[in-house]
Amino acid sequence: MSVTPPDVPERFSAALDTLRGRRTRPEVRLVEIPGPKRVAPFSLALEGEVVADATELATGRFVVLHDPAGQDAWQGDFRVVTLVRAQLEAELAADELLGEVAWTWVTENLETAGVGVVAEGGTVTRVHSSSYGALAGTPDAVDLEIRASWTPVDTDLGAHLEVWADLMATVGGLPPLPDGVTALDVRRRTVGP
């Protein structure tokens, strides 16, 4: 995360500090991107992808909004806004419960992490694509998009980042890590002149 300027409220800066150094699964790659400017006075945005065996399994965004005056709809002064996208097997397109199951991935990840939230909400969208003409040989595909937002009851945003990273891994089809197992980042970094 970039260095925060001096006019940033201490509460927001302290909350961002909880994101720094937070470990996610090694398949999850994160990069900071510009945060939205019109929704709240202060924001931070991360873009993520889940990659395994050189294949992109899921992508998403994690946005932290902060309005020191608070916002009634948020029921607080912070808001976490997330997006997760993945392509699923075409057979899932006909499953009437896909939306409900995908939403339980959000709520169960929040519950499992033990983070307190209020005013959670979101949408689950699926798009079934069939190709024709010159593209007729392309297999049918289902794109799943989960948009979820919630207000954290405390400022440990690192725990919320882990919830989102785990949600991307789940949607991307990775099995959950067993209880008591911590993901280690085994990527090698080159140090040179």
TORFI-585953 format. One record per residue (C-alpha): residue in one letter; x, z, y. Coordinates in steps of 0.001 Angstrom, whole numbers, plus 500000, padded with zeros to 6 digits. Example, Ala and Ser with C-alpha at 12.3 -4.5 7.8 and 13.67 -1.06 7.14 Angstrom:
<atoms>
A512300507800495500;S513670507140498940;
</atoms>
This chain:
<atoms>
M500000500000500000;S501255499265503475;V502289501937505960;T499360503211508019;P499601503056511820;P499474506272513880;D495856505700515078;V494521505941511511;P492606509196510886;E494504511761508807;R491572511988506346;F491781508243505628;S495579508297505392;A495487511253502960;A492882509464500834;L495054506332500685;D498010508475499585;T496091509264496372;L496218505534495517;R499980505253495769;G501781505509492477;R498556505708490450;R499105504255486997;T496785501722485476;R497018499895482192;P500024497556481989;E497669494563481699;V496292495290485188;R498120493714488123;L497298494739491685;V498129493347495110;E497009494502498553;I494968492012500571;P493458492265504071;G490499494645504183;P487183493755505801;K487089494405509551;R483367494411510395;V481921496769507792;A483821499919508768;P486466500913511315;F489063501486508554;S489505499750505221;L491907498929502436;A491474496169499859;L493203495429496585;E492873492362494419;G493409492741490715;E493654490783487531;V493818491707483875;V496323489573481974;A497150489792478277;D499263487301476330;A499593485168479490;T495796484803479656;E493730485977482615;L490885488049481175;A489242489406484323;T489674489536488086;G488308491738490806;R488506493512494124;F488655497184495055;V487777498018498657;V487847501398500375;L485794501690503557;H486021504625505954;D483833505380508936;P484749508777510422;A481216509017511869;G479731508456508417;Q476974506040507503;D473517507144506364;A473295504511503610;W476627505709502190;Q475675509390502381;G479242510043503508;D482201508710505445;F483895506802502580;R482588503977500428;V484207502324497406;V483119498708496908;T484152496886493739;L483864493469492196;V484742492436488643;R484518488900487227;A485185487548483752;Q484245484662481536;L482496485759478350;E481621484039475113;A478695481643475488;E476675483451472800;L476261486361475209;A474272484243477679;A471065484668475700;D471432488434475316;E468661489922477447;L470467493260477573;L473752491873478946;G472991493040482488;E472011496529481373;V475047496833479110;A477373495667481889;W475895498240484280;T476451501002481708;W480140500025481715;V480176501036485394;T478287504304484956;E480114505310481768;N483536504651483341;L482553506870486280;E481302509608483932;T484320509404481612;A486698509713484571;G484797512771485774;V484633511528489350;G481770512665491524;V479780509943493256;V476568509565495215;A474547506553496347;E475879504304493577;G474368500874493306;G475174497341492364;T474274494073490749;V475174492299487546;T475078488510487674;R475604486098484819;V475879482356485070;H475572480162481998;S477384476842482484;S476822473766480347;S478860470608480951;Y477640466991480777;G478894463440481199;A482677463206481513;L482835466987481012;A480619467020477906;G483476468226475697;T483891471406477738;P482469474391475854;D479572476316477362;A480659479383479294;V479163482559480677;D480591484010483873;L479798487676484419;E480097489322487830;I479623493026488456;R479369494246492033;A479229498018492319;S479646500480495139;W479511504242495444;T480407507085497747;P483098509398496382;V482332513111496771;D486012513833497447;T488980511879498746;D490917511454495468;L490551507692495583;G493200507230492911;A490689508340490290;H488252505710491583;L490963503055491407;E491463503947487739;V487700503644487123;W487729500122488574;A490882499096486671;D489338500373483425;L486129498488484223;M488111495252484643;A489833495893481302;T486478496563479612;V484857493434481032;G487972491475480081;G487502492562476455;L490424494976476077;P489787497934473798;P489814501344475484;L492970503416475243;P492560506292472773;D492068509784474246;G495350511367475201;V497211508042475428;T498649507107478813;A499376503497479608;L503009502896480429;D504131500125482727;V506749498310480652;R507277495378483019;R510944494944483792;R512052494625487364;T515103492629488273;V517486494242490701;G519880491900492369;P521706491079495549;
</atoms>
